[in-house]
Amino acid sequence: MAGGVAKNDQRRLAEVAGLERDRALLGRASTAERVADILRERITEGYFPPGVRLSEESIGGALGVSRNTLRESFRLLTHERLLEHRLNRGVFVRMVTVEDLDDIFRVRMLVECAAVRGLGPGPYDAATTRSVAAIEEAVRAGEEAAADRVWAELSTANLRFHQAVVALAGSPRTDELMRGVLAELRLVFHVMDDPRRFHSPYLVRNRQIAETLLAGDAVEAERLLRAYLEDSRAQLSAAYAQRIAEG
């Protein structure tokens, strides 16, 4: 009886996550990499919180992929530190450690600041102009979410802001790296009681960085971003360590 309830819960979770709608994205070439992309996006959007067991039956059925394909996608996301396999228990969304969080910020500092530093003085080329526009769009989305008090959307908009910052580098490999890093960071916010307090204060700073980039001052934008990340790391690491200690 209990097993049946657990299975139904997992099925409902998959349905809530909207995986059936994502099935069309797979097209005719259903690959483990594409399934991993979808699941990574769902983790980033907050549909699969830390500690949740992922049901092969529910997710595979929703996406219409074979068990072997799904297991390979699980292996890919385990390699990215988003999932973990527990012996005889299955695959679970991973719980990030305090040490992991410090390392996440170390990577962000290296990658995000380098992306801005590499711009040089304006005016920008067409590709960079599009990336700056994406940064501005993410800031605007965050401001609208805060005004509407839709905190989940505020969190997502903030992550989009940082993804757009990394996109300034014009490197698909760096973009891919940061998607995994920010998805792992999202797992941290799932554990916090009130993640809005870690996003709302930074909206003004997001706006300041965006406007500085629009003005063509990459040097000042990098300085602002570095200070932003240092402050964010100190605040979030301390709060997360306390939350983990409390259980």
N, C-alpha and C positions, 0 to 999 in steps of 0.2 A: 504493500500500500504506500509506504513512505517513498519507495523507489519510483512509483508511478507519479506521485505528487512532484518529486524532484524533476522528473522528465517533463512534466507539463510546465513547470516553472521555466525550464530551459527553453522549451518551445515558445512560450510567451515572450521570453527575453529576445529570442531571435526575431520574432514578429515585430516587437516594439522597435528593434533596431532597424527595421525596414530593409532587411537583406533581400527580400523578394524583389523590391524595386531595383536593387543593384544588379540583379541577375542579368538584366539587359545589357549592362556595361561589359559583360564578359564576351559578348559576341560569339562567334563560332570557334574562336581559339581560346578555350577556357584553360588558362595556365595557372600554375601555383603562384607565380609572381603577381598576376592580376588579382587573384583572390586575396593574397597578402596585402595588396594595395587597398582593397576594399575594407578589410578588417582593420588595417592600420588607421584608415580614415575614421572608421567607427570608434576606435579607441580614442583618437584625437578629439572627436566630437562628444565623447563622454557617454556613449551607449554601453560600454563594457567597463565597469569599475574594477579596481584591484580586488583580487580574491575570488572573482567570478569564474566558475568552471565553464569552459566552452564545450558545448555539446556537438559532437561530430554529426549526429543524426539530424539535429535541428538546423545547424548552419549549412551542412552539405545539402539537405533537402531544400532549404530556402534559396540557395544559390544554384542548385542543379548541377553540382560537381561531384566527382567520385570521391570516395573516402581517401584514396591514395593522393589525389590532388590536394585535398584539404589538409591531409597530414603533412604534405610537403610545405604548404603555406604556413602551417603551424611551426614547422622547423625553421623557416625563414624568419618568422617573427620572434621565435625563441632566440635566434642568433642576434636579433636586434634588441634583445633584453626587454621585450614587451610581454612575452609569455614565458611560462615555465612549465616543464613536465614533471609531475609528481608521480613517483613510482606507484603503480597499481591504482592510481586515483584519477588520472587524466591530465588535461592541459588547462592551466589557469592563467588569468591575467596577473601579471607579476606585481608584487608590492615593492616599490622602490625603497632603497635604504637611504639613510642620511648621507653615507659615503657616496652613493650613486648621485644624489642631488648635488653635492659639491662638484662632482666630476662633470655633471651636465652643465653647470654654470661655467666651468673651466673651458669646455668645448664651445659654449655660446660666446664667451668672451673672445676666444681666438677667431671664430668664424665670422660672427656678426661685425665685429670691429674691423676685421680685415676687408670685409665686403664694402664697408663704407670708405675705408682708407684708400681702397683701390680706385675710387671714382676720380680723384683729382678735381681740379676746379671746373666749374660749369663753363659754357653750356654743355648739356649732356647729349649723347647720341639718342637715336630713337628707342633702342632697347632699354636704356637706362631711364629714359623719360617715362616709358610704360611702367617700369618697376616703381619709380617714385610715385606715379599715379596710383598704383596698387597700395602703396604705403598710406597715401592720403585716404584712399577708399576704406582701408582697414581702420584708420583712426576715426573716420566719420561713422562707420558702423559701430564702433565701440562707444562713441559719444551718444548715439541714438539708443543703443542698448541700455546704457546707464540712465538716460533720461526716462526710459520706459521701465526701468528696474528689472530688466530681464538679464539676470546675472550670468546664466549659462552662455547666452549670446555674447555678453561682454568678454567672458573668458575666451571664447572662440575667436572673437575679433582681435583680441590681444595676441593670440598665437598667430593669426593671419598677418598681423603687423610684423612680427619677427620673421615669419617666412618670407614676406615681401622684402625685408631688409636684406636677408641672405640672397635673394634673387638678384640684387644689385650686382653680384659677382658674375652673373651670366653663365653660371656653371651648373649643368644638370646634375653632376655628381654631388656638388655641395648642396643643391636643393634636396636631393634624395637623403643625404646625411641628416640634414636639419629636420626633415619630416619625421624621421625616427626619433631624433633627440627631443623634439617638441611633443611628440606623442607620448614619450616616456615622462616628460615633464607634466603632461596632463594627468597622468596617474597620481602624481603628487597632490594636485589640487582636489582630486576625488576624495582624498583622505582628510583634507582640512574641513573644519566645521563651517567656516564662512569664507570661501575663496574670494568673494567680492572685495574684501578689504585688501587683498593682494593685487587687485587689478585697478580698482577705481582711482587710487591715488596716483597711478602711473599714466592715466589718460592725458593729463596736462603735459606730461613729459613726452608722451607719444606725439602729441600735437606739436610740441616745440621741436622735436627732432624732424618731423615731417616738413615743417615750415623752413627749417634751416637747410634741409636738402633741396627744397624748392628754390631757395635763394642761391643755391650753388656753392654753399660753404661746407664742403665735406670734412674739413679739418675740425670745425666746430661741432658738426654733427657727430663725428666720432667721439669727441670729448664728452658730449652729452650722453651718448649711448654707453660709453664705458662707465661713467658715474651711475647711470641708470642701472646697469647690470650689477655693479658692485653693491649698490643699495638693496636691490631686489634679492640678491644672493644672501646678504646678511639677514634681512628680515625673514625671508622664507625658510632658510636653513634653521634658524633658531626656533621658529614656530613649528616646523615639521618635526624637529627633534623632540620637542615637548609633546607633540601629538602622538608620536610613536611611543614615547615613554609611558604615556597614559594608557596606551593600548586601545 
